[in-house]
Amino acid sequence: KAGKNPFILPCQLCSNKGGVYRQTTEEGKWVHELCAKWMPEAYLVNNYYELSRVDLKRFLIKCDICHERNHSCCIQCNHKRCTRSAHPWCIFKSD
């Protein structure tokens, strides 16, 4: 958005700064397109991401790539009995 500096705006799902953002339904809050598209509970409403259904437990899950719980949402494998989880940015950077 014009006038907003992406290098100082934290993403509401990963807390990283910089990158491609989209505004959330909550005024002044932004998310990375990458993070929101990977988060199953995030969805678009009138071109804004709605995050109210994101399970807060996702912020407590340990990433299998960086091995950290760093105040970022993790996604989890949905294959039966798989316990793997990772931050969307870690998956993106690992390729």
Secondary structure as UniProt FT lines:
FT   TURN            2..3
FT   TURN            6..8
FT   STRAND          10..11
FT   TURN            12..14
FT   STRAND          21..24
FT   TURN            27..28
FT   STRAND          30..32
FT   HELIX           33..38
FT   TURN            40..41
FT   STRAND          43..45
FT   TURN            46..47
FT   STRAND          48..50
FT   TURN            52..53
FT   HELIX           56..60
FT   TURN            64..66
FT   STRAND          75..76
FT   TURN            80..81
FT   STRAND          85..86
FT   HELIX           88..94
//
